[in-house]
Amino acid sequence: MTTGKKLRLLKIREAAEILGVNPETLRRWDKEGKLPAVKVSVRGDRRYKPEDIERFIEKNKNK
């Protein structure tokens, strides 16, 4: 069942800017399982859920 609410996914550059890292860092974190991405195309383009970014920031803010 869908609620009609469209999920807003962040592009890799948007997520990288929020986190203050290079997009390559996000690709590496995805491969390492630190911050999973949603693959949205056959090409493997990555998108990020805003709530995953928030959770990642909260979890890592004291490191």
mmCIF file of the N, C-alpha and C atoms, coordinates in Angstrom:
data_MODEL
# 
_entry.id   MODEL 
# 
loop_
_atom_site.group_PDB 
_atom_site.id 
_atom_site.type_symbol 
_atom_site.label_atom_id 
_atom_site.label_alt_id 
_atom_site.label_comp_id 
_atom_site.label_asym_id 
_atom_site.label_entity_id 
_atom_site.label_seq_id 
_atom_site.pdbx_PDB_ins_code 
_atom_site.Cartn_x 
_atom_site.Cartn_y 
_atom_site.Cartn_z 
_atom_site.occupancy 
_atom_site.B_iso_or_equiv 
_atom_site.pdbx_formal_charge 
_atom_site.auth_seq_id 
_atom_site.auth_comp_id 
_atom_site.auth_asym_id 
_atom_site.auth_atom_id 
_atom_site.pdbx_PDB_model_num 
ATOM 1   N N  . MET A 1 1  ? 0.848  -1.186 0.000   1.00 0.00 ? 1  MET A N  1 
ATOM 2   C CA . MET A 1 1  ? 0.000  0.000  0.000   1.00 0.00 ? 1  MET A CA 1 
ATOM 3   C C  . MET A 1 1  ? 0.890  1.244  0.000   1.00 0.00 ? 1  MET A C  1 
ATOM 4   N N  . THR A 1 2  ? 0.632  2.154  -0.876  1.00 0.00 ? 2  THR A N  1 
ATOM 5   C CA . THR A 1 2  ? 1.403  3.399  -0.921  1.00 0.00 ? 2  THR A CA 1 
ATOM 6   C C  . THR A 1 2  ? 0.589  4.525  -0.320  1.00 0.00 ? 2  THR A C  1 
ATOM 7   N N  . THR A 1 3  ? 1.279  5.491  0.228   1.00 0.00 ? 3  THR A N  1 
ATOM 8   C CA . THR A 1 3  ? 0.610  6.625  0.868   1.00 0.00 ? 3  THR A CA 1 
ATOM 9   C C  . THR A 1 3  ? 0.463  7.803  -0.080  1.00 0.00 ? 3  THR A C  1 
ATOM 10  N N  . GLY A 1 4  ? 1.012  7.677  -1.273  1.00 0.00 ? 4  GLY A N  1 
ATOM 11  C CA . GLY A 1 4  ? 0.963  8.767  -2.221  1.00 0.00 ? 4  GLY A CA 1 
ATOM 12  C C  . GLY A 1 4  ? 2.078  9.779  -2.020  1.00 0.00 ? 4  GLY A C  1 
ATOM 13  N N  . LYS A 1 5  ? 2.876  9.585  -0.983  1.00 0.00 ? 5  LYS A N  1 
ATOM 14  C CA . LYS A 1 5  ? 3.996  10.481 -0.703  1.00 0.00 ? 5  LYS A CA 1 
ATOM 15  C C  . LYS A 1 5  ? 5.207  10.012 -1.497  1.00 0.00 ? 5  LYS A C  1 
ATOM 16  N N  . LYS A 1 6  ? 5.769  10.900 -2.294  1.00 0.00 ? 6  LYS A N  1 
ATOM 17  C CA . LYS A 1 6  ? 6.930  10.552 -3.096  1.00 0.00 ? 6  LYS A CA 1 
ATOM 18  C C  . LYS A 1 6  ? 8.197  10.693 -2.262  1.00 0.00 ? 6  LYS A C  1 
ATOM 19  N N  . LEU A 1 7  ? 9.007  9.656  -2.311  1.00 0.00 ? 7  LEU A N  1 
ATOM 20  C CA . LEU A 1 7  ? 10.264 9.641  -1.570  1.00 0.00 ? 7  LEU A CA 1 
ATOM 21  C C  . LEU A 1 7  ? 11.274 10.546 -2.261  1.00 0.00 ? 7  LEU A C  1 
ATOM 22  N N  . ARG A 1 8  ? 11.857 11.466 -1.512  1.00 0.00 ? 8  ARG A N  1 
ATOM 23  C CA . ARG A 1 8  ? 12.864 12.372 -2.042  1.00 0.00 ? 8  ARG A CA 1 
ATOM 24  C C  . ARG A 1 8  ? 14.234 11.791 -1.751  1.00 0.00 ? 8  ARG A C  1 
ATOM 25  N N  . LEU A 1 9  ? 14.948 11.454 -2.786  1.00 0.00 ? 9  LEU A N  1 
ATOM 26  C CA . LEU A 1 9  ? 16.293 10.932 -2.642  1.00 0.00 ? 9  LEU A CA 1 
ATOM 27  C C  . LEU A 1 9  ? 17.299 12.002 -3.044  1.00 0.00 ? 9  LEU A C  1 
ATOM 28  N N  . LEU A 1 10 ? 18.399 12.042 -2.315  1.00 0.00 ? 10 LEU A N  1 
ATOM 29  C CA . LEU A 1 10 ? 19.453 13.013 -2.598  1.00 0.00 ? 10 LEU A CA 1 
ATOM 30  C C  . LEU A 1 10 ? 20.446 12.445 -3.595  1.00 0.00 ? 10 LEU A C  1 
ATOM 31  N N  . LYS A 1 11 ? 20.874 13.276 -4.522  1.00 0.00 ? 11 LYS A N  1 
ATOM 32  C CA . LYS A 1 11 ? 21.927 12.879 -5.450  1.00 0.00 ? 11 LYS A CA 1 
ATOM 33  C C  . LYS A 1 11 ? 23.233 12.805 -4.674  1.00 0.00 ? 11 LYS A C  1 
ATOM 34  N N  . ILE A 1 12 ? 24.189 12.092 -5.227  1.00 0.00 ? 12 ILE A N  1 
ATOM 35  C CA . ILE A 1 12 ? 25.459 11.879 -4.519  1.00 0.00 ? 12 ILE A CA 1 
ATOM 36  C C  . ILE A 1 12 ? 26.157 13.208 -4.209  1.00 0.00 ? 12 ILE A C  1 
ATOM 37  N N  . ARG A 1 13 ? 26.108 14.153 -5.116  1.00 0.00 ? 13 ARG A N  1 
ATOM 38  C CA . ARG A 1 13 ? 26.747 15.465 -4.863  1.00 0.00 ? 13 ARG A CA 1 
ATOM 39  C C  . ARG A 1 13 ? 26.043 16.205 -3.725  1.00 0.00 ? 13 ARG A C  1 
ATOM 40  N N  . GLU A 1 14 ? 24.708 16.104 -3.678  1.00 0.00 ? 14 GLU A N  1 
ATOM 41  C CA . GLU A 1 14 ? 23.955 16.752 -2.597  1.00 0.00 ? 14 GLU A CA 1 
ATOM 42  C C  . GLU A 1 14 ? 24.324 16.145 -1.247  1.00 0.00 ? 14 GLU A C  1 
ATOM 43  N N  . ALA A 1 15 ? 24.364 14.820 -1.193  1.00 0.00 ? 15 ALA A N  1 
ATOM 44  C CA . ALA A 1 15 ? 24.708 14.131 0.053   1.00 0.00 ? 15 ALA A CA 1 
ATOM 45  C C  . ALA A 1 15 ? 26.141 14.460 0.464   1.00 0.00 ? 15 ALA A C  1 
ATOM 46  N N  . ALA A 1 16 ? 27.052 14.480 -0.498  1.00 0.00 ? 16 ALA A N  1 
ATOM 47  C CA . ALA A 1 16 ? 28.453 14.789 -0.212  1.00 0.00 ? 16 ALA A CA 1 
ATOM 48  C C  . ALA A 1 16 ? 28.585 16.207 0.351   1.00 0.00 ? 16 ALA A C  1 
ATOM 49  N N  . GLU A 1 17 ? 27.838 17.130 -0.197  1.00 0.00 ? 17 GLU A N  1 
ATOM 50  C CA . GLU A 1 17 ? 27.895 18.517 0.279   1.00 0.00 ? 17 GLU A CA 1 
ATOM 51  C C  . GLU A 1 17 ? 27.385 18.616 1.714   1.00 0.00 ? 17 GLU A C  1 
ATOM 52  N N  . ILE A 1 18 ? 26.293 17.936 2.015   1.00 0.00 ? 18 ILE A N  1 
ATOM 53  C CA . ILE A 1 18 ? 25.737 17.944 3.370   1.00 0.00 ? 18 ILE A CA 1 
ATOM 54  C C  . ILE A 1 18 ? 26.750 17.385 4.364   1.00 0.00 ? 18 ILE A C  1 
ATOM 55  N N  . LEU A 1 19 ? 27.432 16.308 3.974   1.00 0.00 ? 19 LEU A N  1 
ATOM 56  C CA . LEU A 1 19 ? 28.372 15.644 4.870   1.00 0.00 ? 19 LEU A CA 1 
ATOM 57  C C  . LEU A 1 19 ? 29.775 16.256 4.846   1.00 0.00 ? 19 LEU A C  1 
ATOM 58  N N  . GLY A 1 20 ? 30.031 17.132 3.874   1.00 0.00 ? 20 GLY A N  1 
ATOM 59  C CA . GLY A 1 20 ? 31.338 17.772 3.783   1.00 0.00 ? 20 GLY A CA 1 
ATOM 60  C C  . GLY A 1 20 ? 32.433 16.825 3.318   1.00 0.00 ? 20 GLY A C  1 
ATOM 61  N N  . VAL A 1 21 ? 32.061 15.893 2.427   1.00 0.00 ? 21 VAL A N  1 
ATOM 62  C CA . VAL A 1 21 ? 33.030 14.925 1.902   1.00 0.00 ? 21 VAL A CA 1 
ATOM 63  C C  . VAL A 1 21 ? 32.965 14.906 0.381   1.00 0.00 ? 21 VAL A C  1 
ATOM 64  N N  . ASN A 1 22 ? 33.936 14.255 -0.210  1.00 0.00 ? 22 ASN A N  1 
ATOM 65  C CA . ASN A 1 22 ? 33.981 14.065 -1.654  1.00 0.00 ? 22 ASN A CA 1 
ATOM 66  C C  . ASN A 1 22 ? 33.017 12.943 -2.050  1.00 0.00 ? 22 ASN A C  1 
ATOM 67  N N  . PRO A 1 23 ? 32.373 13.033 -3.212  1.00 0.00 ? 23 PRO A N  1 
ATOM 68  C CA . PRO A 1 23 ? 31.500 11.945 -3.667  1.00 0.00 ? 23 PRO A CA 1 
ATOM 69  C C  . PRO A 1 23 ? 32.193 10.575 -3.677  1.00 0.00 ? 23 PRO A C  1 
ATOM 70  N N  . GLU A 1 24 ? 33.504 10.556 -3.934  1.00 0.00 ? 24 GLU A N  1 
ATOM 71  C CA . GLU A 1 24 ? 34.230 9.282  -3.905  1.00 0.00 ? 24 GLU A CA 1 
ATOM 72  C C  . GLU A 1 24 ? 34.194 8.654  -2.509  1.00 0.00 ? 24 GLU A C  1 
ATOM 73  N N  . THR A 1 25 ? 34.195 9.494  -1.484  1.00 0.00 ? 25 THR A N  1 
ATOM 74  C CA . THR A 1 25 ? 34.101 8.995  -0.115  1.00 0.00 ? 25 THR A CA 1 
ATOM 75  C C  . THR A 1 25 ? 32.766 8.293  0.082   1.00 0.00 ? 25 THR A C  1 
ATOM 76  N N  . LEU A 1 26 ? 31.705 8.866  -0.455  1.00 0.00 ? 26 LEU A N  1 
ATOM 77  C CA . LEU A 1 26 ? 30.384 8.236  -0.341  1.00 0.00 ? 26 LEU A CA 1 
ATOM 78  C C  . LEU A 1 26 ? 30.343 6.906  -1.079  1.00 0.00 ? 26 LEU A C  1 
ATOM 79  N N  . ARG A 1 27 ? 30.975 6.840  -2.225  1.00 0.00 ? 27 ARG A N  1 
ATOM 80  C CA . ARG A 1 27 ? 31.028 5.566  -2.961  1.00 0.00 ? 27 ARG A CA 1 
ATOM 81  C C  . ARG A 1 27 ? 31.752 4.508  -2.136  1.00 0.00 ? 27 ARG A C  1 
ATOM 82  N N  . ARG A 1 28 ? 32.847 4.916  -1.500  1.00 0.00 ? 28 ARG A N  1 
ATOM 83  C CA . ARG A 1 28 ? 33.610 3.987  -0.669  1.00 0.00 ? 28 ARG A CA 1 
ATOM 84  C C  . ARG A 1 28 ? 32.786 3.551  0.551   1.00 0.00 ? 28 ARG A C  1 
ATOM 85  N N  . TRP A 1 29 ? 32.111 4.500  1.199   1.00 0.00 ? 29 TRP A N  1 
ATOM 86  C CA . TRP A 1 29 ? 31.289 4.167  2.359   1.00 0.00 ? 29 TRP A CA 1 
ATOM 87  C C  . TRP A 1 29 ? 30.168 3.212  1.972   1.00 0.00 ? 29 TRP A C  1 
ATOM 88  N N  . ASP A 1 30 ? 29.616 3.380  0.787   1.00 0.00 ? 30 ASP A N  1 
ATOM 89  C CA . ASP A 1 30 ? 28.570 2.471  0.314   1.00 0.00 ? 30 ASP A CA 1 
ATOM 90  C C  . ASP A 1 30 ? 29.141 1.056  0.168   1.00 0.00 ? 30 ASP A C  1 
ATOM 91  N N  . LYS A 1 31 ? 30.306 0.937  -0.457  1.00 0.00 ? 31 LYS A N  1 
ATOM 92  C CA . LYS A 1 31 ? 30.946 -0.372 -0.633  1.00 0.00 ? 31 LYS A CA 1 
ATOM 93  C C  . LYS A 1 31 ? 31.291 -1.015 0.701   1.00 0.00 ? 31 LYS A C  1 
ATOM 94  N N  . GLU A 1 32 ? 31.667 -0.185 1.684   1.00 0.00 ? 32 GLU A N  1 
ATOM 95  C CA . GLU A 1 32 ? 32.038 -0.684 3.015   1.00 0.00 ? 32 GLU A CA 1 
ATOM 96  C C  . GLU A 1 32 ? 30.831 -0.924 3.915   1.00 0.00 ? 32 GLU A C  1 
ATOM 97  N N  . GLY A 1 33 ? 29.649 -0.492 3.470   1.00 0.00 ? 33 GLY A N  1 
ATOM 98  C CA . GLY A 1 33 ? 28.439 -0.667 4.262   1.00 0.00 ? 33 GLY A CA 1 
ATOM 99  C C  . GLY A 1 33 ? 28.240 0.389  5.339   1.00 0.00 ? 33 GLY A C  1 
ATOM 100 N N  . LYS A 1 34 ? 29.039 1.448  5.331   1.00 0.00 ? 34 LYS A N  1 
ATOM 101 C CA . LYS A 1 34 ? 28.933 2.509  6.344   1.00 0.00 ? 34 LYS A CA 1 
ATOM 102 C C  . LYS A 1 34 ? 27.720 3.407  6.115   1.00 0.00 ? 34 LYS A C  1 
ATOM 103 N N  . LEU A 1 35 ? 27.443 3.689  4.851   1.00 0.00 ? 35 LEU A N  1 
ATOM 104 C CA . LEU A 1 35 ? 26.303 4.528  4.492   1.00 0.00 ? 35 LEU A CA 1 
ATOM 105 C C  . LEU A 1 35 ? 25.741 3.993  3.177   1.00 0.00 ? 35 LEU A C  1 
ATOM 106 N N  . PRO A 1 36 ? 24.759 3.116  3.287   1.00 0.00 ? 36 PRO A N  1 
ATOM 107 C CA . PRO A 1 36 ? 24.233 2.485  2.072   1.00 0.00 ? 36 PRO A CA 1 
ATOM 108 C C  . PRO A 1 36 ? 23.511 3.467  1.161   1.00 0.00 ? 36 PRO A C  1 
ATOM 109 N N  . ALA A 1 37 ? 23.661 3.232  -0.121  1.00 0.00 ? 37 ALA A N  1 
ATOM 110 C CA . ALA A 1 37 ? 22.996 4.046  -1.138  1.00 0.00 ? 37 ALA A CA 1 
ATOM 111 C C  . ALA A 1 37 ? 21.905 3.220  -1.803  1.00 0.00 ? 37 ALA A C  1 
ATOM 112 N N  . VAL A 1 38 ? 20.978 3.928  -2.429  1.00 0.00 ? 38 VAL A N  1 
ATOM 113 C CA . VAL A 1 38 ? 19.948 3.288  -3.235  1.00 0.00 ? 38 VAL A CA 1 
ATOM 114 C C  . VAL A 1 38 ? 20.409 3.397  -4.684  1.00 0.00 ? 38 VAL A C  1 
ATOM 115 N N  . LYS A 1 39 ? 20.525 2.283  -5.361  1.00 0.00 ? 39 LYS A N  1 
ATOM 116 C CA . LYS A 1 39 ? 20.915 2.302  -6.784  1.00 0.00 ? 39 LYS A CA 1 
ATOM 117 C C  . LYS A 1 39 ? 19.643 2.527  -7.605  1.00 0.00 ? 39 LYS A C  1 
ATOM 118 N N  . VAL A 1 40 ? 19.670 3.540  -8.463  1.00 0.00 ? 40 VAL A N  1 
ATOM 119 C CA . VAL A 1 40 ? 18.444 3.934  -9.160  1.00 0.00 ? 40 VAL A CA 1 
ATOM 120 C C  . VAL A 1 40 ? 18.470 3.716  -10.671 1.00 0.00 ? 40 VAL A C  1 
ATOM 121 N N  . SER A 1 41 ? 19.551 3.154  -11.175 1.00 0.00 ? 41 SER A N  1 
ATOM 122 C CA . SER A 1 41 ? 19.599 2.931  -12.613 1.00 0.00 ? 41 SER A CA 1 
ATOM 123 C C  . SER A 1 41 ? 20.459 1.716  -12.923 1.00 0.00 ? 41 SER A C  1 
ATOM 124 N N  . VAL A 1 42 ? 20.376 1.280  -14.136 1.00 0.00 ? 42 VAL A N  1 
ATOM 125 C CA . VAL A 1 42 ? 21.201 0.172  -14.597 1.00 0.00 ? 42 VAL A CA 1 
ATOM 126 C C  . VAL A 1 42 ? 22.679 0.555  -14.469 1.00 0.00 ? 42 VAL A C  1 
ATOM 127 N N  . ARG A 1 43 ? 22.953 1.818  -14.683 1.00 0.00 ? 43 ARG A N  1 
ATOM 128 C CA . ARG A 1 43 ? 24.319 2.340  -14.595 1.00 0.00 ? 43 ARG A CA 1 
ATOM 129 C C  . ARG A 1 43 ? 24.852 2.311  -13.160 1.00 0.00 ? 43 ARG A C  1 
ATOM 130 N N  . GLY A 1 44 ? 23.940 2.222  -12.194 1.00 0.00 ? 44 GLY A N  1 
ATOM 131 C CA . GLY A 1 44 ? 24.359 2.167  -10.793 1.00 0.00 ? 44 GLY A CA 1 
ATOM 132 C C  . GLY A 1 44 ? 24.422 3.512  -10.099 1.00 0.00 ? 44 GLY A C  1 
ATOM 133 N N  . ASP A 1 45 ? 23.706 4.504  -10.630 1.00 0.00 ? 45 ASP A N  1 
ATOM 134 C CA . ASP A 1 45 ? 23.687 5.815  -9.979  1.00 0.00 ? 45 ASP A CA 1 
ATOM 135 C C  . ASP A 1 45 ? 23.193 5.662  -8.543  1.00 0.00 ? 45 ASP A C  1 
ATOM 136 N N  . ARG A 1 46 ? 23.874 6.342  -7.626  1.00 0.00 ? 46 ARG A N  1 
ATOM 137 C CA . ARG A 1 46 ? 23.532 6.264  -6.215  1.00 0.00 ? 46 ARG A CA 1 
ATOM 138 C C  . ARG A 1 46 ? 22.674 7.452  -5.803  1.00 0.00 ? 46 ARG A C  1 
ATOM 139 N N  . ARG A 1 47 ? 21.718 7.166  -4.948  1.00 0.00 ? 47 ARG A N  1 
ATOM 140 C CA . ARG A 1 47 ? 20.909 8.193  -4.304  1.00 0.00 ? 47 ARG A CA 1 
ATOM 141 C C  . ARG A 1 47 ? 20.867 7.861  -2.822  1.00 0.00 ? 47 ARG A C  1 
ATOM 142 N N  . TYR A 1 48 ? 20.628 8.870  -2.025  1.00 0.00 ? 48 TYR A N  1 
ATOM 143 C CA . TYR A 1 48 ? 20.654 8.705  -0.580  1.00 0.00 ? 48 TYR A CA 1 
ATOM 144 C C  . TYR A 1 48 ? 19.359 9.199  0.040   1.00 0.00 ? 48 TYR A C  1 
ATOM 145 N N  . LYS A 1 49 ? 18.860 8.436  1.011   1.00 0.00 ? 49 LYS A N  1 
ATOM 146 C CA . LYS A 1 49 ? 17.665 8.832  1.745   1.00 0.00 ? 49 LYS A CA 1 
ATOM 147 C C  . LYS A 1 49 ? 18.062 9.877  2.775   1.00 0.00 ? 49 LYS A C  1 
ATOM 148 N N  . PRO A 1 50 ? 17.330 10.993 2.834   1.00 0.00 ? 50 PRO A N  1 
ATOM 149 C CA . PRO A 1 50 ? 17.669 12.035 3.816   1.00 0.00 ? 50 PRO A CA 1 
ATOM 150 C C  . PRO A 1 50 ? 17.728 11.507 5.248   1.00 0.00 ? 50 PRO A C  1 
ATOM 151 N N  . GLU A 1 51 ? 16.836 10.578 5.595   1.00 0.00 ? 51 GLU A N  1 
ATOM 152 C CA . GLU A 1 51 ? 16.841 10.047 6.959   1.00 0.00 ? 51 GLU A CA 1 
ATOM 153 C C  . GLU A 1 51 ? 18.094 9.196  7.226   1.00 0.00 ? 51 GLU A C  1 
ATOM 154 N N  . ASP A 1 52 ? 18.645 8.559  6.192   1.00 0.00 ? 52 ASP A N  1 
ATOM 155 C CA . ASP A 1 52 ? 19.893 7.814  6.359   1.00 0.00 ? 52 ASP A CA 1 
ATOM 156 C C  . ASP A 1 52 ? 21.060 8.768  6.605   1.00 0.00 ? 52 ASP A C  1 
ATOM 157 N N  . ILE A 1 53 ? 21.041 9.905  5.914   1.00 0.00 ? 53 ILE A N  1 
ATOM 158 C CA . ILE A 1 53 ? 22.087 10.921 6.109   1.00 0.00 ? 53 ILE A CA 1 
ATOM 159 C C  . ILE A 1 53 ? 22.006 11.463 7.536   1.00 0.00 ? 53 ILE A C  1 
ATOM 160 N N  . GLU A 1 54 ? 20.786 11.787 7.985   1.00 0.00 ? 54 GLU A N  1 
ATOM 161 C CA . GLU A 1 54 ? 20.602 12.314 9.340   1.00 0.00 ? 54 GLU A CA 1 
ATOM 162 C C  . GLU A 1 54 ? 21.069 11.308 10.384  1.00 0.00 ? 54 GLU A C  1 
ATOM 163 N N  . ARG A 1 55 ? 20.708 10.045 10.195  1.00 0.00 ? 55 ARG A N  1 
ATOM 164 C CA . ARG A 1 55 ? 21.100 8.986  11.122  1.00 0.00 ? 55 ARG A CA 1 
ATOM 165 C C  . ARG A 1 55 ? 22.631 8.839  11.161  1.00 0.00 ? 55 ARG A C  1 
ATOM 166 N N  . PHE A 1 56 ? 23.255 8.910  9.992   1.00 0.00 ? 56 PHE A N  1 
ATOM 167 C CA . PHE A 1 56 ? 24.711 8.796  9.886   1.00 0.00 ? 56 PHE A CA 1 
ATOM 168 C C  . PHE A 1 56 ? 25.383 9.945  10.632  1.00 0.00 ? 56 PHE A C  1 
ATOM 169 N N  . ILE A 1 57 ? 24.886 11.162 10.450  1.00 0.00 ? 57 ILE A N  1 
ATOM 170 C CA . ILE A 1 57 ? 25.443 12.337 11.132  1.00 0.00 ? 57 ILE A CA 1 
ATOM 171 C C  . ILE A 1 57 ? 25.310 12.171 12.637  1.00 0.00 ? 57 ILE A C  1 
ATOM 172 N N  . GLU A 1 58 ? 24.135 11.780 13.081  1.00 0.00 ? 58 GLU A N  1 
ATOM 173 C CA . GLU A 1 58 ? 23.893 11.610 14.519  1.00 0.00 ? 58 GLU A CA 1 
ATOM 174 C C  . GLU A 1 58 ? 24.808 10.548 15.122  1.00 0.00 ? 58 GLU A C  1 
ATOM 175 N N  . LYS A 1 59 ? 24.967 9.456  14.416  1.00 0.00 ? 59 LYS A N  1 
ATOM 176 C CA . LYS A 1 59 ? 25.791 8.348  14.893  1.00 0.00 ? 59 LYS A CA 1 
ATOM 177 C C  . LYS A 1 59 ? 27.271 8.722  14.961  1.00 0.00 ? 59 LYS A C  1 
ATOM 178 N N  . ASN A 1 60 ? 27.706 9.587  14.047  1.00 0.00 ? 60 ASN A N  1 
ATOM 179 C CA . ASN A 1 60 ? 29.136 9.892  13.929  1.00 0.00 ? 60 ASN A CA 1 
ATOM 180 C C  . ASN A 1 60 ? 29.534 11.282 14.409  1.00 0.00 ? 60 ASN A C  1 
ATOM 181 N N  . LYS A 1 61 ? 28.639 12.006 15.034  1.00 0.00 ? 61 LYS A N  1 
ATOM 182 C CA . LYS A 1 61 ? 28.968 13.395 15.397  1.00 0.00 ? 61 LYS A CA 1 
ATOM 183 C C  . LYS A 1 61 ? 30.003 13.516 16.502  1.00 0.00 ? 61 LYS A C  1 
ATOM 184 N N  . ASN A 1 62 ? 30.205 12.470 17.291  1.00 0.00 ? 62 ASN A N  1 
ATOM 185 C CA . ASN A 1 62 ? 31.184 12.546 18.383  1.00 0.00 ? 62 ASN A CA 1 
ATOM 186 C C  . ASN A 1 62 ? 32.502 11.862 18.025  1.00 0.00 ? 62 ASN A C  1 
ATOM 187 N N  . LYS A 1 63 ? 32.682 11.507 16.775  1.00 0.00 ? 63 LYS A N  1 
ATOM 188 C CA . LYS A 1 63 ? 33.910 10.817 16.363  1.00 0.00 ? 63 LYS A CA 1 
ATOM 189 C C  . LYS A 1 63 ? 34.911 11.793 15.806  1.00 0.00 ? 63 LYS A C  1 
# 
